[in-house]
Structure formats: structure tokens, C-alpha cells
Amino acid sequence: MDLFPLVPPTAPTCPPNSSYSLCVSSCPETCLGTGGPPGCEDVCVEGCECNPGFILSDDKCVALKDCG
């Protein structure tokens, strides 16, 4: 009996205007500025990141022109 089937894992679904990566910044650039909140230690983490031309605003990736 095979306890671990040979089915490749699938990447999680990311919100609109973002994509999944094995290594994204833990301190993403946001509409409020670069580098995340004060004291944020930038390390590589698995997750979703905004696509080029988009930036994090609250929990959504918006076009740079829509920041603010």
C-alpha cells in the first residue's frame, strides 16, 4: 500500500494580480512604502507576491497608479 501517492503538489491559488513563488520577500513593498513594517526582517518565504506593475495595498495587489 502506497501511503504517499505520486501526485505532484499544486501551487496555491493566489489573489488577482499576484502569483505564487517558492521565495518571496517577507517584507513586501506596499503603497505605504518599501520594506514592510518597521523592524521587518526580510527573509525568503513561500507564498504569493504581486505581479510586476502591481503593489500591495492592504491585502490586495493594485496597479501602482491606484496606490493611495
HELIX and SHEET records of a PDB file:
HELIX    1   1 LEU A   64  ASP A   66  5                                   3    
SHEET    1   A 2 SER A  18  SER A  25  0                                        
SHEET    2   A 2 CYS A  44  CYS A  50 -1                                        
SHEET    1   B 2 PHE A  54  SER A  57  0                                        
SHEET    2   B 2 LYS A  60  ALA A  63 -1                                        
END                                                                             
